[in-house]
Amino acid sequence: MKVFAVWKRWAQRMRAEVQAIYLAYKDPRVPWYARWAAACVVGYALSPVDLIPDFIPVLGYLDDLILIPLGVALVLKLIPPAVLAEYREKVQGLL
């Protein structure tokens, strides 16, 4: 049961980070390459086309569980820290 609690907290934190990225995407202080990377990550997450098709047991969802968080981490590194901190605070206020 403890594992599920850890996963739940991780998923909530990931959700908050994605919301902060979404808000920061529109900010003119964010460089074009960070916007491009954010669009690619969101596009891959929402796309029905995957590297490994989802109908393949275990491996189908494993690529989503690895690639999307890595993409989010990359985008978080590309967004200027001051801008990211501002939008993280906004997301915390909304939650």
Secondary structure as GFF3:
##gff-version 3
##sequence-region A 1 95
A	DSSP	alpha_helix	2	25	.	.	.	ID=ss1
A	DSSP	alpha_helix	32	46	.	.	.	ID=ss2
A	DSSP	alpha_helix	59	78	.	.	.	ID=ss3
A	DSSP	alpha_helix	81	94	.	.	.	ID=ss4
###
